[in-house]
Structure formats: C-alpha cells, structure tokens
Amino acid sequence: MSNYFLNRNINVGELLKITKPDGSVVFVKILSFPGLSGGTTSQIKIDPKTHNFAYNLDWYNCYSFSNGVESNRIRDNFNQPFLTPGVRVSTVFEDYKEEQRSNSLIFSGIYNSIGSVNNLNQFIQAEKITKELNPTYGSIQKLHTRDSDLVVLCEDKVLRILANKDAVFNADGNPQLTANNNVLGQSIPFVGEYGISKNPESFASEAYRSYFTDKQRGVVLRLSKDGLTPISLHGMKDYFKDNLKLSNNILGSYDKKKDEYNVSLVDKKLLPGQNLIENGDFTNNQAFDSDTGNTGWFSSGGNHWTWDATYQNAQSDADQHDRINYRFNEDIKVGDEFEISYTIGHPNLHDPSVDPLDGSYVGPLEGRLWVTFHDNRNHYKTISPSGDSVVGENKIVITMLESYLSWPYGADLANTIGFHIKNHNQGAWFNGTVDNVSVKKINKKPETVSFSESVKGWTSFKSFVPENSVSCSGNYYTFKDGKAYEHYNEGVSRNNFYGVDYDSSVNVLLNDAPSNIKTYNTLDYEGSKGWTVSSIKTDQSEGAIDSFVEKENKYYNYIHGIDKDIYSKEDFKNSNVQGVGVLSQTPVFEVDDGTGVMIMEDEIVMSFNKVNVSAQVGDDLYYVKSSNITSGDVQVENVLKYGSIKSLTNTSVTIDQDANLYTTGLPVFESGDFILFAKSASKNKSSVSGYYADVELTNSSKEKAELFTIASEIQESSK
C-alpha cells in the first residue's frame, strides 16, 4: 500500500505507468482503489506480480524505423559493431563463506583528497592487495605506523613491513636496491623471539618508542631504534614472570606528563569469588586417624559433617588425631590464593568410662582444630597453626607457597583441604561438627606499575587501575566507570583516585656490607613531616618505631622490638624465651569459702626450687605438660600460654587466674609441668639485627609530601 497525490478517479483493473529515475518503465495493475479521501489523496493496491506486465528497459539493442524495419548496427552499415550491453561474465562460488586470515594483510584502493579519488571501498582480487606473513609468527594482533614503515605485532614475533618500497639486502644487512612497485614491501623481523601474545591493549607509543607486553614469555618490551629490549629485566624480571601470566587484561598507556609507561594488570586469573567448594559440595571425601590409619569415624548429612571418635587403648593414647578431608576438582598451583570459611559446632570432651551419648560433659576440646591444604603432589601445608579454630564462624585467607611438608601417610589427597583435630586430653571421647565449608579462589589485587626512561627502571607501584587511559596536550587522563579523570590536577586532594583515598608508601633496603650481620639502632629521614614506619624487617628479626622526633630538620628515633607469638618457631631460638623452672607442687586453684563451697582463687601461686633470676614482672608465662615432656612430644603446639607474671620471689611466681579456664573444672597445670617466660621485645629490645633491613614508610597526607633520604645508625655485629 502506498500514498499518492491523485487528481482524478481511478478504476480497478486499469494499468498505471511508472517511470523510474534511470528511464525504465514498468506497468502495474490496480487491484483496489477506495476512492478519494479528503479530496486529494488516497491509497491504491497494485498487483505484486509485476513480471506479468510490460517492462520497458533503460537500454536497447536495435533501432526501429516504424515501418517494420529494424537495425541492430551502428549507422545501419555493413560490418558495423552491434548494439550490445557488453560482455558480462558471472559464475557461482560453491565454497563461498567467511574466511578468517589471521596472518594476512589486505588493503583497498587509494584515497587522494586532492584529486577527489576515494577507492577505499574497492578490494579488487585481480590486483595484488594482500600481504602474507609466516603463520609460525602467530596471529596479527596490532598494526602501528612508524615513519614510512608498518610495524606488525604478532603473537610470537614483531616485524616491520616496508611501505611503498621493497628492499633487497646484502649479507651485511645493507640495502642493495630499492623498488617502488609494492604498497607493502618486504617484511623484516626484529631480532628477538618476542611478540605481543594476545594483549594488544598493552601497546603504547611515544615518539619513536613503543611499549608492550609478552604475556607468554613474562616480559615487558620496548621497541625503539635499538630494536627490541626486554625492559622487565630492569629489576622486575620475577615480578612480571609471575604476574603477567595471571592477567587476562593488560592495559598499557604512556603518561607524557611524567614520561612514564604505565602497565596495569587489570584482572588476574579468575573472576572474584569463584567457588571451588561451597556448602558441602564435596567429592571423594576421606577421613582417617593419622596415628592409627583407622577410617570411617565420620558421617555426613547434606553439608553437615560430624565426628565422634573413641580408641580401644584410649587410656594410653596421649596424642590423638582426627581428620576430615574435602577434595575439589581443580589443581592447586603455587601462588593461588584462597579464602576458606567454615563453621565449628560444639567440640566437646567426654569421660571415656561413660557412654558419650548420655551427654556427660567433661570440658572443651583442648588443642587445636587445624586446617591443612594439599597440592597435586600430595604434599601439604598447615595454614592455620597460629590460632585455634573457635566455635562459630571461621575465615582464613592463604596463599600456596613453594615449600610443603611431606605427607607421610601415603593417602591420595591431591587438591584437598583437611580439618585436623588434635586431642591432647588422654583417654577422652571427643565429638564436634563442621558446617558450611566454602573454598574460594580470590581475585588477585589489580596493580599499575610505571617504567621511566630517565632512570631506566621501574619507579613505582600506583594505586589507580583504569579501564582506559590517554595522553592529550601534555596531560594524562584515565577512565573509570565511563568517566574521565585528569591526573596531576593541583586543585584536588592527592592520593585520591576515583573517589577512594590511598596512602603512599616507600620501601628502602638498607644493606651496607651485605656479607656482615649488622645491628640497626636508629632510623632517620629527611623530608616532609608525617611519614610513619609500617615495618622494619631483617632476615633475623622485626622491629618498629612508634613515632619520629624532629631535630635539626631531621626526623629520627630508636628502633625497638616487636612482641611476637611464642608459637612461632623462631622465638624459641630467641634469648627472650627462657625457662622459669619445673613446678615443685600443684598450685591451689580454689578454696573453701567456709561453707563447703569451693570458689576460685583470684591469684595462682606457683612454687619452684629456684626461680630464674631473669624473670620479671610483666613477662608472659607459658607451660608444657609433664606428660609431653615424659613422652618426648615437646612440639610448638604443646607450648601453652596462660598469662603474665604479676609478682615473684626467689621460689615462687604469682599470676592472675584465668576465669575462663577455671570453669572447666580441671587444673590447667600441675606439679612436674615445665614453666617458661617470654620477655616483651617492645620493652627490652632496642635494635634489630640482620644482614639487611627492609624498611617501609607510609604517608597518609593528602597534601604534597617529600622524602629525600633514609638512614640508620648501624654497627657491625659479626662477620
């Protein structure tokens, strides 16, 4: 149906003559016509079968003289050319389909604005319009023009293609002749087995230099007049080898304001929160006692796991183990980071002489519920040894490391996590539950790293990770959530990127005379006020500085020690940990209030033959059970903390009693137990020692801050 301007009535069945702009004429038949509407316009319906009616073409192949005579020759003379539309050849492509040519270049006709020539839409196969590259170079990922050359970055190779010239080289590399008959001439690979992998977004250029990454080989490259140079070798070789392979999106940009190449590792490995195990989705579960090898003590119902273990020789077993192990279907790799959450429900101890089902309660589980993590080599790493799992919700974050303890029992535990119950209470039943186990791979933290040509090195890790970035008119802009942000704007607060405040930090390695162990007594710096020490670490110990004192435009202070948990193995080698002695008698924990009711003593007095003269008020007190000493099972986990020393004499030590431990109804320690004490490193230690000191300073100021020098007063400790 179409609208027309009409000036008379039209009858159904009549023919309409339609003349097209090219001069051709077609006749159509009217099928219906409702008449004029409003006096001037209406609608008509035509027969769609136009091939049944006359059609006058816009060309002809003869002349008619209107007397029955026709002529098909020019001038109607003998042997003159016929009137024809010319030769038109057509055929059918039987294999016509889309083709992906990842190793080829194709170019169109020329464009010349001066001569009004625009053949950009012409791709004539009869002409030489393609350039083939060696398929062993991988697919073409990026094209970049540099002067009169075309730089082609493939997955595994970088080449330059001569434009509008073709060169033949002698053996010494000098050109012998040059021809100008090719749009794209000879392709010449750059020296070096590098490419751009599949990350063309990492490419950035400035003047004659270009920067990009090769994820497959773990390097960052610069292409300049000197050829290809792996700039990741400037102190960041291991970092990029480890992190580039984890990144799916590697964004590169050039900051003209600072003359730096910024490479952002936008996303790493997996999407945030990818679950390996969630809510009891376990396969091939195994549970066994690591001492006896017995299995089958555990039962499950949905995502609720329980254990209830008893031993035939329970009266003689002083150290009992139980495990639940959960397997998942993805290999664990070094560097993988996981968040493990789980819920512990009511672990209890029962008197072994009484049926545990009658609910007789003796006390809480002593020892620890540990979580262990197994890799695909059947080695394991205990990842929560420094604290007990508590009743209720637990969450830990761990990273798989290179070193593991050998798994001694030969069980096939590849790709599992294990919950490890270790019971130190001799001859006891114990039971409990594990619920809502969830293991998630954590997305690696995005990072931006900067390379500066002025220092020929990597100068900084930056807090901002953009979606895109560009330099324009000497300014540097980045984009986040579709919004543009201008950097180095003096009108806004520093250390704020995309609405989030960050702190600045500087790491310095103090390593004079690296072959000698040194004592680091002080730390001072020159610069703006406001810098604080986040950490001071050596290969031997750790230290801290609470604040700096200003003197003569410098800031300085003495380094003191850090109180560390005695459960760390290295603290047993520290002189701050010493023995008080062996208890000569069991302390009094409760007394009769005079009415026959036993009440808790506020203080506990421990008696010794002689107290170590180094013990002082305020020292932390630990103890080891005599049963562990007798059996020779003095492990880190058997050293238990109670409290701090309140007062002492030559033969006794007084401490406040722990009300929580008193409610168990059992003495915590008794005659024959060995008592230790640990001095406060923050109060007694005034320096740190080691071959080197790694110092991190932090500044949270939103104004301009400067840091010129960092120094330390160092003394040689040993050679």
Beta strands, then each sheet from edge to edge (+ up, - down):
strand 1: 2-5
strand 2: 15-19
strand 3: 25-32
strand 4: 41-46
strand 5: 55-56
strand 6: 63-64
strand 7: 70-71
strand 8: 104-106
strand 9: 111-112
strand 10: 117-118
strand 11: 130-132
strand 12: 140-146
strand 13: 149-154
strand 14: 158-163
strand 15: 166-169
strand 16: 175-179
strand 17: 184-189
strand 18: 204-206
strand 19: 209-214
strand 20: 219-224
strand 21: 227-230
strand 22: 247-255
strand 23: 260-268
strand 24: 274-278
strand 25: 283-286
strand 26: 298-301
strand 27: 304-309
strand 28: 320-327
strand 29: 337-350
strand 30: 363-364
strand 31: 367-374
strand 32: 379-382
strand 33: 392-399
strand 34: 405-406
strand 35: 416-423
strand 36: 429-441
strand 37: 447-452
strand 38: 457-462
strand 39: 468-472
strand 40: 475-480
strand 41: 483-486
strand 42: 496-497
strand 43: 500-501
strand 44: 504-510
strand 45: 517-520
strand 46: 522-527
strand 47: 532-538
strand 48: 542-544
strand 49: 549-551
strand 50: 554-558
strand 51: 560-561
strand 52: 577-582
strand 53: 590-592
strand 54: 598-600
strand 55: 603-607
strand 56: 620-624
strand 57: 640-648
strand 58: 652-656
strand 59: 674-678
strand 60: 688-690
strand 61: 693-699
strand 62: 707-711
strand 63: 714-718
sheet 1: 1+ 4- 3+ 2-
sheet 2: 1+ 4- 3+ 5-
sheet 3: 6+ 7-
sheet 4: 8+ 11-
sheet 5: 9+ 10-
sheet 6: 12+ 13- 14+ 17-
sheet 7: 15+ 16-
sheet 8: 18+ 19- 20+ 21-
sheet 9: 22+ 23- 37+ 38-
sheet 10: 24+ 36- 27+ 26-
sheet 11: 24+ 36- 29+ 30-
sheet 12: 24+ 36- 29+ 33-
sheet 13: 25+ 28- 35+ 31- 32+ 34-
sheet 14: 39+ 40- 41+
sheet 15: 42+ 43-
sheet 16: 44+ 61- 47+ 48- 51+
sheet 17: 60+ 45- 63+
sheet 18: 49+ 50- 46+ 62-
sheet 19: 52+ 59- 56+ 57- 58+ 55-
sheet 20: 53+ 54-
end
